[in-house]
């Protein structure tokens, strides 16, 4: 059994665990399928900014520079992650994709990859919750005359100038892409199946993230009325515009859909002025026609599906029975499944308290636990 931790993924979670192990003098190797750290962030749209405030988004041991502003831009976050890896001497094995994790004959773990097998006494899966884009297989999609792309392939709006575009989704990516398309498109529709939770990104300078942190452990029976009250206080009624508030179970809806509330910084105004028109879900495509669930037919030039991502862990660890019915790890952070000791999952979750903040907390605990276990052995 090799005395090291194998970390799969060189995004924020993998880097944070590696940095903690480095500080504690515990050996590790980081495997990354792309050619750079933070690759998932590099693939997001150009205007993306963190939805969590800068001072609550830093990884362990290194603050995010103040010059990056209150809401950190995508490119600045990538710079931060590059600098973080250099600061802690983290040199991932790039271009190595993990394909399967399983126990080895010596009581440790074997990670099969596109570059052969790697061995360790522990494994940390840090591939992220948004690993693989999910594009619905709408009937007739291939017949559509225009492009149908996932938001993962969208970068900026200029290609859609003067067009009628339908954005599909009810999360932050859908809201932000639809909002910036209004600057160049002649018409923007937002196709929504489940009306989203919406809250202000900050109120009187206080980030809504702080509410998520304060209420992190509040029971569901308290969170539903509290989230409903927060929406009433900060967001006007949008029912007449096609976006009614969840019917008293906004937090339950979050647990069911794993869709973080839309953090409003212009979206609501665009809905109220009808720069963005809300339409019902897409049911089918047929040539130039797009059929909606309410029977209406649209004739857009393009469709952008901000329909989310999947962790896509089944082929990697599915055989270990550590995933739930949604393909999400049953345990997170320091906790491990009884049948899979020293197999940890970091950053593969959706949280209202800020993903990067939670990654930092999980990474610290996991890193210290792995280092202590190594000493005890």
C-alpha positions as CSV (number, residue, x, y, z in Angstrom):
1,X,0.0,0.0,0.0
2,X,1.5,3.4,-1.1
3,X,1.7,5.9,1.7
4,X,-0.1,8.8,0.1
5,X,-3.5,10.3,-0.7
6,X,-4.7,10.2,-4.3
7,X,-6.7,13.4,-5.0
8,X,-8.9,13.3,-8.1
9,X,-9.5,16.8,-9.4
10,X,-7.5,20.0,-9.4
11,X,-10.4,22.4,-8.9
12,X,-10.9,24.4,-5.6
13,X,-11.7,21.3,-3.6
14,X,-8.7,19.2,-4.7
15,X,-6.3,22.1,-4.3
16,X,-7.6,22.9,-0.8
17,X,-7.2,19.3,0.3
18,X,-3.7,19.2,-1.2
19,X,-2.7,22.5,0.5
20,X,-3.8,21.2,3.9
21,X,-1.9,17.9,3.4
22,X,1.2,19.9,2.3
23,X,1.1,22.0,5.4
24,X,0.9,18.9,7.6
25,X,3.7,17.1,5.7
26,X,1.5,14.3,4.4
27,X,2.3,13.0,0.9
28,X,-0.3,13.2,-1.9
29,X,-0.7,13.2,-5.7
30,X,-3.3,15.2,-7.6
31,X,-4.8,13.8,-10.8
32,X,-6.5,16.2,-13.2
33,X,-8.1,15.2,-16.5
34,X,-7.6,18.7,-18.1
35,X,-4.4,20.6,-18.7
36,X,-4.8,23.2,-15.9
37,X,-6.1,23.9,-12.4
38,X,-9.7,25.2,-12.1
39,X,-10.6,23.9,-15.6
40,X,-14.3,23.8,-14.8
41,X,-14.3,27.6,-14.1
42,X,-12.4,28.3,-17.3
43,X,-15.3,26.7,-19.2
44,X,-17.9,29.0,-17.8
45,X,-19.3,32.1,-19.5
46,X,-17.1,35.2,-19.6
47,X,-19.2,37.5,-17.4
48,X,-19.6,35.0,-14.6
49,X,-18.8,36.2,-11.1
50,X,-18.9,34.3,-7.9
51,X,-22.2,34.3,-6.2
52,X,-20.5,34.3,-2.8
53,X,-18.7,37.4,-1.5
54,X,-14.9,37.5,-1.8
55,X,-14.1,37.4,1.9
56,X,-16.2,34.2,2.3
57,X,-14.8,32.5,-0.8
58,X,-11.1,32.0,-0.1
59,X,-9.5,28.6,0.3
60,X,-7.5,27.6,3.4
61,X,-4.2,29.5,3.8
62,X,-4.6,32.2,1.2
63,X,-7.1,35.1,1.0
64,X,-8.4,36.3,-2.3
65,X,-6.8,39.7,-3.2
66,X,-8.9,42.7,-2.4
67,X,-8.2,44.1,-5.9
68,X,-10.5,41.4,-7.3
69,X,-13.5,43.2,-5.8
70,X,-16.5,42.2,-3.7
71,X,-17.9,39.7,-6.3
72,X,-14.9,38.0,-7.9
73,X,-14.9,37.6,-11.7
74,X,-14.3,34.2,-13.4
75,X,-10.9,35.2,-14.8
76,X,-9.7,36.6,-11.4
77,X,-10.8,33.4,-9.7
78,X,-8.7,31.4,-12.1
79,X,-5.7,33.6,-11.4
80,X,-6.3,33.0,-7.7
81,X,-6.4,29.3,-8.1
82,X,-3.2,29.3,-10.2
83,X,-1.4,31.4,-7.6
84,X,-2.8,29.1,-4.8
85,X,-1.3,26.0,-6.5
86,X,2.1,27.7,-6.8
87,X,2.0,29.0,-3.2
88,X,1.6,25.4,-1.9
89,X,3.8,23.7,-4.4
90,X,0.9,21.7,-5.9
91,X,1.9,20.1,-9.2
92,X,-1.0,18.0,-10.5
93,X,-0.6,15.2,-13.0
94,X,-2.4,16.9,-15.9
95,X,-4.1,15.0,-18.7
96,X,-4.9,12.0,-16.4
97,X,-8.5,11.0,-16.2
98,X,-9.5,8.7,-13.4
99,X,-11.9,6.0,-14.6
100,X,-12.4,3.7,-11.6
101,X,-11.7,3.6,-7.9
102,X,-11.5,0.3,-6.1
103,X,-9.7,-1.4,-3.2
104,X,-6.3,-2.9,-3.8
105,X,-4.9,-6.1,-2.5
106,X,-2.9,-4.4,0.3
107,X,-5.8,-2.7,2.0
108,X,-5.5,0.6,0.3
109,X,-7.0,2.0,-2.9
110,X,-6.3,1.7,-6.6
111,X,-7.3,4.4,-9.0
112,X,-7.4,3.3,-12.6
113,X,-6.8,6.1,-15.1
114,X,-6.1,6.8,-18.7
115,X,-2.4,6.8,-17.7
116,X,-2.4,3.6,-15.8
117,X,-3.1,2.7,-12.1
118,X,-2.2,4.9,-9.1
119,X,-2.2,3.6,-5.6
120,X,-2.7,5.3,-2.2
121,X,-3.8,4.6,1.3
122,X,-6.7,7.1,0.9
123,X,-8.6,8.7,-2.0
124,X,-10.3,12.1,-2.1
125,X,-12.8,12.6,-4.9
126,X,-12.9,16.3,-5.7
127,X,-14.3,16.3,-9.2
128,X,-17.1,18.8,-8.4
129,X,-20.9,18.7,-8.4
130,X,-21.0,20.2,-11.9
131,X,-18.8,17.7,-13.6
132,X,-20.8,16.9,-16.7
133,X,-23.4,19.1,-18.5
134,X,-26.9,17.8,-18.7
135,X,-28.8,18.5,-22.0
136,X,-32.4,17.2,-22.1
137,X,-33.2,14.9,-25.0
138,X,-36.2,16.8,-26.2
139,X,-38.1,15.0,-29.0
140,X,-37.1,16.3,-32.4
141,X,-34.1,18.3,-31.0
142,X,-31.8,17.2,-33.8
143,X,-34.3,18.6,-36.4
144,X,-34.2,22.1,-35.0
145,X,-33.0,24.6,-37.6
146,X,-30.9,26.6,-35.2
147,X,-28.3,25.8,-32.6
148,X,-29.3,24.1,-29.3
149,X,-26.4,24.4,-26.9
150,X,-25.8,23.8,-23.3
151,X,-24.8,26.9,-21.2
152,X,-21.4,25.2,-20.8
153,X,-20.7,26.1,-24.4
154,X,-21.9,29.7,-24.1
155,X,-19.3,32.4,-23.6
156,X,-20.7,35.8,-24.5
157,X,-23.8,37.3,-26.3
158,X,-22.4,38.9,-29.5
159,X,-23.2,35.8,-31.6
160,X,-26.9,36.2,-30.9
161,X,-27.2,39.8,-31.9
162,X,-30.6,40.6,-33.3
163,X,-31.9,37.1,-32.7
164,X,-34.8,35.5,-30.8
165,X,-33.2,33.3,-28.2
166,X,-34.9,30.9,-25.7
167,X,-32.9,30.3,-22.5
168,X,-34.0,27.1,-20.6
169,X,-33.6,26.9,-16.9
170,X,-34.4,28.3,-13.5
171,X,-31.0,28.8,-11.9
172,X,-28.4,31.5,-11.7
173,X,-26.8,30.6,-15.0
174,X,-30.1,30.8,-16.9
175,X,-31.0,34.1,-15.2
176,X,-27.6,35.7,-15.9
177,X,-27.3,34.5,-19.5
178,X,-30.8,35.7,-20.3
179,X,-30.1,39.1,-18.7
180,X,-27.0,39.8,-20.7
181,X,-28.7,38.6,-23.9
182,X,-31.2,41.4,-23.5
183,X,-28.5,43.8,-24.5
184,X,-28.1,42.4,-28.0
185,X,-31.2,40.2,-28.8
186,X,-34.4,41.4,-30.3
187,X,-36.3,39.0,-28.0
188,X,-35.4,36.8,-25.0
189,X,-37.6,34.0,-23.6
190,X,-36.9,32.1,-20.4
191,X,-38.4,28.6,-20.4
192,X,-39.1,27.6,-16.8
193,X,-40.5,24.3,-15.5
194,X,-40.4,25.0,-11.8
195,X,-40.6,28.6,-10.7
196,X,-37.3,29.4,-8.9
197,X,-36.5,30.7,-5.5
198,X,-35.2,34.3,-5.9
199,X,-33.4,36.4,-3.3
200,X,-31.4,39.6,-3.4
201,X,-27.7,38.9,-3.8
202,X,-27.2,41.4,-1.0
203,X,-29.5,43.8,1.0
204,X,-28.1,47.1,2.2
205,X,-24.6,45.7,1.6
206,X,-25.2,42.5,3.6
207,X,-24.6,39.4,1.4
208,X,-27.5,36.9,1.5
209,X,-24.8,34.2,1.9
210,X,-24.6,35.2,5.5
211,X,-28.2,34.1,6.0
212,X,-27.4,30.7,4.4
213,X,-24.5,30.3,6.8
214,X,-26.5,31.3,9.9
215,X,-29.3,28.9,9.0
216,X,-27.1,26.1,7.7
217,X,-28.4,23.7,10.3
218,X,-31.9,25.0,10.7
219,X,-34.6,22.3,10.2
220,X,-36.7,22.2,7.1
221,X,-39.9,23.0,9.0
222,X,-38.3,26.4,10.0
223,X,-36.5,27.1,6.7
224,X,-39.7,27.0,4.5
225,X,-41.5,29.9,6.3
226,X,-38.3,31.8,6.7
227,X,-37.4,31.6,3.0
228,X,-40.9,32.6,2.1
229,X,-40.7,35.6,4.4
230,X,-37.3,36.6,3.0
231,X,-38.7,36.5,-0.6
232,X,-41.7,38.6,0.3
233,X,-39.5,41.2,2.0
234,X,-36.9,41.5,-0.8
235,X,-38.5,40.4,-4.1
236,X,-41.7,41.9,-5.6
237,X,-44.5,39.5,-6.6
238,X,-43.7,38.1,-10.0
239,X,-46.7,35.9,-10.4
240,X,-48.2,38.1,-13.2
241,X,-44.9,37.7,-15.1
242,X,-44.9,33.9,-14.9
243,X,-42.6,33.5,-11.9
244,X,-44.8,32.9,-8.8
245,X,-43.0,32.2,-5.5
246,X,-42.8,28.6,-4.5
247,X,-46.0,27.7,-2.6
248,X,-44.5,27.9,0.9
249,X,-42.0,25.2,0.4
250,X,-39.1,27.0,-1.1
251,X,-36.4,25.3,1.0
252,X,-38.0,21.9,0.4
253,X,-37.9,22.7,-3.3
254,X,-34.1,23.5,-3.0
255,X,-33.6,20.1,-1.3
256,X,-35.5,18.3,-4.0
257,X,-34.1,20.1,-7.1
258,X,-30.6,21.0,-5.7
259,X,-31.0,24.4,-7.5
260,X,-29.5,27.3,-5.6
261,X,-31.9,30.3,-5.5
262,X,-31.4,33.0,-8.1
263,X,-29.4,35.8,-6.5
264,X,-30.9,38.9,-8.1
265,X,-28.7,41.7,-9.3
266,X,-30.8,42.9,-12.3
267,X,-32.8,39.8,-13.3
268,X,-36.0,40.8,-11.5
269,X,-36.1,44.2,-13.1
270,X,-35.7,42.6,-16.5
271,X,-38.6,40.3,-15.8
272,X,-40.8,43.2,-14.6
273,X,-40.0,45.3,-17.7
274,X,-40.6,42.2,-19.9
275,X,-37.1,42.4,-21.4
276,X,-37.2,38.7,-20.5
277,X,-40.4,36.9,-21.2
278,X,-41.2,33.8,-19.1
279,X,-42.6,30.9,-21.1
280,X,-43.6,27.3,-20.2
281,X,-41.3,24.3,-20.6
282,X,-40.2,23.0,-24.0
283,X,-41.9,19.8,-25.0
284,X,-40.6,19.2,-28.6
285,X,-38.7,20.5,-31.6
286,X,-39.8,20.3,-35.2
287,X,-37.7,22.1,-37.8
288,X,-38.0,25.8,-37.0
289,X,-40.8,25.2,-34.4
290,X,-40.4,24.8,-30.7
291,X,-43.5,23.4,-28.9
292,X,-44.2,24.4,-25.3
293,X,-46.1,22.6,-22.6
294,X,-49.0,25.1,-22.7
295,X,-49.6,24.4,-26.4
296,X,-47.9,27.5,-27.7
297,X,-45.3,27.3,-30.5
298,X,-42.2,29.5,-30.7
299,X,-39.9,30.1,-33.7
300,X,-36.6,31.1,-32.1
301,X,-33.2,31.4,-33.8
302,X,-31.4,29.6,-31.0
303,X,-31.9,27.7,-27.7
304,X,-29.5,27.9,-24.8
305,X,-30.1,25.2,-22.2
306,X,-28.9,26.2,-18.8
307,X,-30.2,22.9,-17.5
308,X,-27.5,22.1,-15.0
309,X,-24.8,19.5,-14.6
310,X,-24.4,16.0,-13.1
311,X,-21.7,14.8,-10.7
312,X,-21.3,11.8,-13.1
313,X,-19.6,9.5,-10.6
314,X,-21.3,6.2,-11.4
315,X,-18.5,4.8,-13.5
316,X,-15.9,6.0,-11.1
317,X,-17.3,4.8,-7.7
318,X,-20.8,3.4,-8.5
319,X,-19.8,-0.1,-7.8
320,X,-18.8,0.8,-4.2
321,X,-22.4,1.7,-3.3
322,X,-21.5,5.1,-2.0
323,X,-23.9,7.1,-4.1
324,X,-27.6,7.8,-3.5
325,X,-30.4,7.5,-6.1
326,X,-29.4,10.8,-7.6
327,X,-25.8,9.8,-8.1
328,X,-24.6,12.1,-5.3
329,X,-22.3,10.8,-2.5
330,X,-24.1,9.6,0.5
331,X,-21.3,11.0,2.8
332,X,-19.3,14.2,2.5
333,X,-16.1,15.6,4.0
334,X,-14.6,13.8,6.9
335,X,-17.4,11.1,6.9
336,X,-16.8,7.9,4.9
337,X,-19.0,5.0,4.1
338,X,-18.5,1.9,6.4
339,X,-17.6,-0.2,3.4
340,X,-15.2,2.4,1.9
341,X,-12.9,3.7,4.6
342,X,-10.6,6.5,3.7
343,X,-12.6,7.3,0.6
344,X,-13.6,10.9,0.9
345,X,-15.8,13.3,-1.2
346,X,-15.1,17.0,-1.0
347,X,-17.0,19.8,-2.7
348,X,-19.6,17.5,-4.4
349,X,-22.7,19.1,-2.9
350,X,-25.0,22.1,-3.3
351,X,-25.2,24.5,-0.4
352,X,-26.8,27.8,0.5
353,X,-23.8,28.8,2.6
354,X,-21.4,29.2,-0.3
355,X,-19.7,26.4,-2.1
356,X,-16.1,27.7,-1.8
357,X,-16.5,28.4,1.9
358,X,-17.8,24.9,2.5
359,X,-15.0,23.4,0.4
360,X,-12.5,25.2,2.6
361,X,-14.1,23.9,5.8
362,X,-14.4,20.3,4.4
363,X,-10.8,20.3,3.1
364,X,-9.3,21.4,6.4
365,X,-11.1,18.6,8.3
366,X,-10.4,15.9,5.7
367,X,-6.7,16.9,5.4
368,X,-6.2,16.9,9.1
369,X,-8.0,13.6,9.5
370,X,-5.9,11.9,6.8
371,X,-2.7,13.3,8.2
372,X,-3.6,12.0,11.7
373,X,-4.6,8.6,10.4
374,X,-1.2,8.4,8.7
375,X,0.6,9.2,11.9
376,X,-1.5,6.7,13.9
377,X,-0.7,4.0,11.4
